[in-house]
Amino acid sequence: MEKDNQKRLGAFEKMLEGILVEYKDILSRMEKLKAEGKVKSVTYQQLLVRKLMYTNMLALYELYDLRDKTEE
């Protein structure tokens, strides 16, 4: 049982790390497109939707005290 809990915790940590990396990448790509004046492009709009999804996921982690805001 303890091994299962450790495995789940490890998987959770890995998932959270992946979400944070992806979120930062999305922000970076959006900033680049914004600087190029491409905020109306399909790519920018798709990134915006993904950003909102990841923002919601991170908010849920915070709601359940599974991460600190300082982790960004």
FIDO-466055 format. One record per residue (C-alpha): residue in three letters; y, z, x. Coordinates in pm, whole numbers. Layout:
FIDO-466055
PT  aa      Y      Z      X
PT Ala      Y      Z      X
...
This chain:
FIDO-466055
PT  aa      Y      Z      X
PT Met      0      0      0
PT Glu    245     91    280
PT Lys    167   -237    452
PT Asp    245   -427    131
PT Asn    580   -247    102
PT Gln    667   -332    462
PT Lys    571   -695    403
PT Arg    790   -710     90
PT Leu   1081   -547    270
PT Gly   1047   -796    554
PT Ala   1040  -1086    309
PT Phe   1345   -947    130
PT Glu   1539   -912    455
PT Lys   1444  -1266    556
PT Met   1554  -1401    218
PT Leu   1887  -1216    230
PT Glu   1952  -1343    582
PT Gly   1877  -1699    470
PT Ile   2113  -1667    174
PT Leu   2394  -1537    396
PT Val   2345  -1819    648
PT Glu   2343  -2081    373
PT Tyr   2648  -1926    206
PT Lys   2847  -1934    530
PT Asp   2741  -2296    588
PT Ile   2855  -2393    239
PT Leu   3194  -2228    294
PT Ser   3235  -2408    625
PT Arg   3146  -2747    480
PT Met   3379  -2693    184
PT Glu   3665  -2597    415
PT Lys   3610  -2915    619
PT Leu   3612  -3133    309
PT Lys   3919  -2954    178
PT Ala   4102  -3021    505
PT Glu   4012  -3389    467
PT Gly   4153  -3391    112
PT Lys   3813  -3453    -44
PT Val   3809  -3172   -302
PT Lys   3738  -3421   -581
PT Ser   3437  -3570   -405
PT Val   3088  -3530   -546
PT Thr   2978  -3354   -229
PT Tyr   3254  -3096   -259
PT Gln   3174  -3038   -626
PT Gln   2805  -2991   -546
PT Leu   2891  -2744   -272
PT Leu   3117  -2558   -513
PT Val   2830  -2518   -760
PT Arg   2600  -2394   -483
PT Lys   2870  -2154   -362
PT Leu   2897  -2007   -710
PT Met   2520  -1967   -731
PT Tyr   2501  -1790   -395
PT Thr   2803  -1575   -482
PT Asn   2622  -1460   -795
PT Met   2304  -1387   -601
PT Leu   2493  -1180   -346
PT Ala   2675   -996   -626
PT Leu   2338   -899   -775
PT Tyr   2221   -763   -440
PT Glu   2539   -555   -423
PT Leu   2500   -438   -782
PT Tyr   2158   -295   -702
PT Asp   2276   -150   -368
PT Leu   2055   -387   -172
PT Arg   2334   -495     62
PT Asp   2682   -396    172
PT Lys   2981   -626    142
PT Thr   3036   -573    513
PT Glu   2723   -777    589
PT Glu   2906  -1109    548
